[in-house]
C-alpha cells in the first residue's frame, strides 16, 4: 500500500474519501483502455478490441467495485492490465527498444504491486505465463521479483507490524490463521481443502467470474494463473463476502478473467475467423445480460440497491453527526462514518478502543477511552458484545446527550 503516499499531497489540499472514490471510478473506467490495447494486439481488430473494452465496463463486478468505494486492489487494476499488455506485446528483435519496453513493463507492474502487496501473487502468475511462452528470462525476473516482494511485505512486514493479531486470520477456520498455515494444512490434510471448496461451491464461483465473458476465459488456462492465487484466497474462507461478486476481493480474478477471455478469442481466431467473431459477439451479449440481470448500471436490476445520488437513501443522519462532531475531536463510530471523519489524528471504528476489533497488535496506538469525545452509532447494527458495551457506557453516565436522526445516533462524552 505504498502508493498511499501518492494521496498525501491531496490530503494537504483538503482531499478525503470522496476524492479517493473519484480516483477509483477513474481507475475502473480507465481500465477499459488497456483492455482495448490487449485485445487490439491479440485480435488485430479495433472493433473486437472495442467490444472487449465495453464489456469490461458492463461487467457487474466493475459497477459493484465503484459502489463499494475505495480499495487499493481496485486502484491497481489499470496498472496491472497495462503491465500485462506490455509484458505480452514485446516487439521482435534486440536492442534499446526492447530494454525500454521491458522497463516500461516493470514500471507498470511495480506500480500495481505498490498499491497492494497481494498483487504480487498475480505477477507471479504472469511470470509463469511468460515462461510458458518462451520468455524465460523476463518471466523469471517477474517471478523472482514478485516473490521476493511478497515474502518481504506480505509474509514478513505485515505480520511483524500486526503482531499476533490478524484481521483476516479468523476467516479460514480450521485451515489456519496465516497464508503459510493454510497452505500447510491444505497439503497435509487435502480432505479439509476439498471439503472447503465443495462447501463454498467453488465451481459456481468460477462460473460467476467467467459467465459474463461467455466462458471464453477457460480457453486460456495459463492466463488464468494470474487470478488463481486470489481465487483460492477468496474461496477458502468461511465468510461468503469474499466470494461475492460485489466486493474488492474480485478485482484480480476479474482482471485475469478478461485477459484470459481475450486470449480465448485469439485462440479461436487461430482456428477460425468465424468462430472468433462468434466468440467476441458472445462476450458482449453475455456481459450485457449479466449487467441487466445482476449489475448496478442504470438499466440493471440492482441499480436501485446502490448508493447512487438519486435520492433513494437518506444521508441526513450521517451529515448531522458529522456537523456535530468537532473537527479535531476523538471519535469512535460506525465504519461507514469513519472515512468521512478521517481528517483528525485519532478516529476509531466502534467498539475500539474499548474492545480491540480489526486493529494492530500494538496497544500503544490506542488512546485512553476517556479521550473519546463522541460515539456515532447506526441503530440496529451492533453485535451483542458492542451493544453490551454501549449500554454499559450509557448506564454509567460516561456518554449521553444522544441525538438520533435518520437512524444515526451521536452520543457526547459527559464525564471528564
N, C-alpha and C positions, 0 to 999 in steps of 0.2 A: 504493500500500500504506500510505497514511497512517492507515488505520483500525487498523494495528498498535498505534498509541499507545493505543487503547482497551483493549488487552490488558495494558498495562504495570502498572496497579494490581493486576491479578490475579497478576502475577509477584511483586509485593511481598508478596502474601498467600500465596505458595507455589505458585501455579498453574504449569502447564507443558504439555507436549504432550498429555497425557491430557485435560486440561481443554479445550484447543483442539479436540480431537476431539469432545468432548461438545458444544461450541458448534456445530461443523459439523453434527453429527447433528441438533441442534435446528434449525439453519438449513434443512437439507434437508427435515425434516418440516414445519416451519412454512411452507415454500414452497407447500404444498398449500392454505393459506388464501388467498393472493392468486390462485392458480389458480381456486379456488372463486368468489372475488369477480368475477374477469374473466368466467367462464362464466355466472354468475348474471346479470350485467349484459347480456351479449350474447345469451343464450338465453332469458332471462326464466323460468328454471325452476331451482328449487333441486335437484331430482332430477338433472337434467343436470349442474348445477354440481358436485354431489357425485360424480357419475361421473368427471368430469374430475379432481377432487381426488384420488380414489382411484387413478385411472390414473397420475397423477404419481408416487404412491408405489410403484406397480407397475413403473414403467419400469426396465429393467435398469440403466441408467446411474445412476439415483438410488441404487440399492444399491451399485453399484461406487464411487461417489464417497464413500460412507460408509466403504467398505473401504479406499480409497486413503489416507485420513487428511487432515489439514488442508491446505487450499489457499485462497488469498484469492478466487479466481474462484468457488469453491463457496459461500463465505460471502456473496458478492454476490448470489446467486440470488434470495432472497426480497425484497431491496431493489429489484432491477431489476424483478421481477414486480409489486411494489406500485407502482413508478413507472409501469410500463406501464398498470396498472389505472387509476390517477388520470389519466394522460395521455389515455387513450381513453374516459374516462367523464365528461367535462366537462359540468356541468349547463347547461341553457339559460339565456339571459338575460345581463344585465350587472350589475356591482356588486361589493360587497365579497366576496360569497360566491364569485365567480369568481376574484378575486385570491387569496383564501385557498386555493382549490382548486389554483391554479397554483403557489403557494408550497409547498404540501404535495407536489405532483408533483416539483418541483425538488429538494426536500429528500430524497425517496426516491432519486431518480436520482443526486444528488450523493453520497449515502452509498454507493451501489453503485459509483460510479467511484472513490471513495476507497479501496475495498478493492483494486482492481486497475485500472491505467491502461488496460488493453485493453478494459474495459467501455465506454469512451468510444466505441469503434467501434460497439458495439451501440446506443448512444444516438444516434449519427449516423443509423443506420438508422431508429430510432424517429422522429427529427425529420423525415426524408424521408417516412415513412409519414403523419405528421400533415399535412404539406404537401399530400400527395395527397388527404387527407380535408378539405381546405379550412381547416385550422388553420394557415395560412401563417405568421402572426406567431410563434405559440408554437413551431411547428416550426422556424422559423429560429433562435429563441432556443436550443433544444436542439441544433440542428445546429452553430451557431456556437460555443456554449459547450463542447460536447463536442470539437469540432475543435481549439479553442484549448487545451483541457486536454491532449488527446492530443499535440499538437505540442510543448507545453512539457515535459510529463513524459516521454512515451514516446520522442519523437523527439530532444529536446534533453537533458533532465536525465539519463535513464538512460545513454545513450551517453557523456555527459560524465563521469559517475561511473565507468563501466566502462572508459573509455579505448579502446584499440584492441581489447580483448578483449570478445567477446560469447559468452555461454553458448549462445545459440541460432543464432548466425551460421552455424555449420558444418552446420546441419540442412537448408539449402536448396540445397546442391550448387552446380551451375553457374548457378543463378538469382541468386545474390548472397549477401551476408552481413548485409545490413540490409533493413528493410522497403522503403526507398526504392530500393535496388538491385534487389530482387526485382520491384518494380513497373516499374522502367525496363526491365529485361531482358525481362519479360513483354510489354511494349508494343513493344519494338524487335525481339524475336525471338519472335513468338507461337507458333512451332512448338515451342519449348522449353516454353512454358507448356502447350500442348495435350498434348505428349508426357508431361509430368509428370502431368497429370490422367488420362491414359489408363493410364500405368504403375501409378498408385496406385488405379485403379478408382474414380474419383470418383462414378460413378453408384451403385455398390454402397454407398459410404459414405453418400450421401444416403438410400438405401433403409434402411440400418440406423438412421438417425436417425428416419425418419418411419414405418417399418413398424409399430412398436409403437403408433402412433396412427392406424392404418388408412389411412395416406397422406392423411388429411384436410388436413394442412398445405399440400399443394400447391394447395388451393383458395383459399389466401390468400397469393399470392406476395409481395405488398407487405409483409406481416408478417414473412416470411422474411428480409427485408432486415436485420432485427435480428441474425440469426446469420450472414449471408452473409460478412462480412469474416473472422470466425473460422473459418468453413468453409474458405475458401481458405488462410488461415494454416495450418490443420491439414493439408489435403490436398496442399499443395505441398512439403512436406518430403520428405526421403529416409528419415525414421525412422517406421516403421509405428506406433509407440506414439502418435503424435499424432492418428491417425485411428482408433485403437482405442476402443471404447465404454467402456473400463474406467477412463479417466483424466480428470483435471480439464479437459483440452482440450475436452471435450464439454459443459461447463457451459452456455456461452452458446448453442451450437447447439440444445441441448435446451430451453432457455427459449424460443427462437424457435419451435421445433417445436410445443411445446404451446400457445403463444399463437396460432400460426397454425392449429392444429387446431381450437381454439375458434372462431376466425374462420371456418374452413371449415364448421363445423357451423352457424354463424349464416348463412352463405351458402346452405346447403341449406334452412334454415328459411324464408328469404325466398321460396323457391320451392315448398317442400312440407314440411308438418309431419311427414308420414310419413317422408320422406327424412331429415329432421333426426334423428328418433328412431332410424332405422336407422343413421345415421352415428355417433351417440353410443353406441349399442349396439356397433357395430363397434370403437369406440375401446377400450372396456373389455375386450372379448373379445380383441382383438389385444394389448393391454397385458398381460393375464393369460397369453396364450400365450407372449409374449416373456419374461415373468418366469419362467415354468415352464421354457422351453427354454434360456435363456442368462442368467438372472438369479441373484441371490445371496440371494433370500428363502428362508426355511426349506423351502418346497416346490419351490424351483428346482433345476435340475440341477447348478448350480455352487456350491450352498451349502457343500459340504464343502471347497471350494478357498479359502474366505475365512478371514481371521484372526479367527475368532469364538471366544468363550470356552467352547468345548465340549470342550476337551482334545485337539483334533486336532494341535495344534502345541506343541512343546516349547520353552519360553522360558527354561529354567533356565540355558542358556549366557549369554544376554543379562543375566539377573538377577545371575548370579555376577560377570560382568565389571563391571557397574555398581557392585556392592558393593566390588570390588577396587580400582577407580579412585577416588582420593581426590576429595572434593567440590569442590576448587578446582584440582586438577592439570590441566595442559595435556594434551590427548589428541587423537590422530589416529585415526579409527575408520571402520568401515563406516557407510554413510549411514543404515542403519536404527537404528544405535545413537546417532547424533549428537543427534537431538531429545531423547532421554532423558538426555543429558549436557550439556544446554544451560544449566544453572544454574551457569555458570562464565564467566569473562571470555574465555577462549580455548578453542575446540574446532574441530577440522578434520575434514573428510572425507578419509580416506587416498586418494591419496598426498600431499596437501597437508601441510606446506608445502614438501616436497622437490620435488615436481612440481606446477606450477600446474594445477589442474583445476577448472573451473566457478567461478573466483574472479575478483574485480575486478582491474583492471589495476594498481592501486596496490600495489606491492610493500611499501610501508611498513606495510601491515596485517599482514604476516607477522611472526611472532616467529622467533627463531633456532631451527632444528630441534633444537638441543641443549636447548631448553626443553621439548620434548615428552616428557613422562614416561611415557606409556603409548601402546601401539598395541593396537587392538581389531580383529581381522580375522575375517571369516566365511570359513571354509575353502572353497576352490574357487571363489571369486568374483572373484579379481583377474585383470586382463588381463596381458599379457606385461610391459609396462613397469613397472607397480606391483609385480608379482611379483618381477621382477629387482631392484627397489629393496629390497623386503623381504628377499630373500636376501642382498643386499649388507650391509644393516644388521645382520643376524644374524651373518653371517660375520665382520664387523669387530668384533663384540663390543659394538656400541653398545646393542643390545637383546638380552634373553634372559629367563630365568626364565619360560618360556612355560607357560601353563596352558590346557588345552583341555577344554571341557565342552560337549557337545551341538553340536559343530561350530564353536564360537566360541572363538578363542584370544586371550588377552591376553599382551602382552609388556611387560616393565618395562625402562626405560632403566637401563643398568648403568654407562655412562661419565658423568663429570660434564659 
